[in-house]
Amino acid sequence: MERYKTRGTCSQEIDFEVNPDGTIQSVKFIGGCSGNTQGVAALLRGMDIDEAIRRLDGIRCGFRPTSCPDQLAQALKRYREEKLQR
């Protein structure tokens, strides 16, 4: 289980797991809009990490420069750089 401390969002952190093949096994947001974050997590289950990053990167929440989905993209980018040999 990986843990990422978010910045600039209602959620405080994101816990996630990535399978050895680079697909997302699970995502759990700590804090934030419960229904929305559960929906994002359910939609991402089984998705390739690169596809998830492509879809989520740059999403904004209102006037904020980031969002919970964007913060997950940042977490996945860091994970990919540090842990995946792609």
Residue pairs with C-beta under 8 A, 6 or more apart in sequence:
1 15
1 16
1 17
2 15
2 16
2 17
2 18
2 75
2 79
3 13
3 14
3 15
4 13
4 14
4 15
4 16
4 71
4 72
4 74
4 75
4 78
5 12
5 13
6 12
6 13
6 14
6 68
6 71
7 66
7 71
8 64
8 65
8 66
8 71
9 32
9 61
9 64
9 66
9 67
9 68
9 71
10 31
10 32
10 33
10 68
11 29
11 30
11 31
11 32
11 37
11 68
11 71
12 30
12 31
13 29
13 30
13 31
14 27
14 28
14 29
14 30
14 68
14 71
14 72
14 75
15 26
15 27
15 28
15 30
16 24
16 25
16 26
16 27
16 28
16 72
16 75
16 76
16 79
17 24
17 25
17 26
18 24
18 25
18 49
18 76
18 79
18 83
18 84
19 25
22 48
22 49
22 50
22 84
22 86
23 46
23 47
23 48
23 49
24 44
24 45
24 46
24 47
24 48
24 49
24 52
24 76
25 45
26 41
26 45
27 40
27 41
27 44
27 45
27 72
28 41
29 37
29 38
29 40
29 41
29 68
29 72
32 68
33 68
36 68
37 68
40 56
40 68
40 69
40 72
44 52
44 72
49 76
49 79
49 80
49 84
50 80
50 86
52 72
52 73
52 76
53 73
53 76
53 77
53 80
56 69
56 70
56 72
56 73
56 76
57 70
57 73
57 74
57 77
58 70
58 73
59 67
59 69
59 70
59 73
60 66
60 67
60 70
61 67
61 68
61 70
66 74
80 86
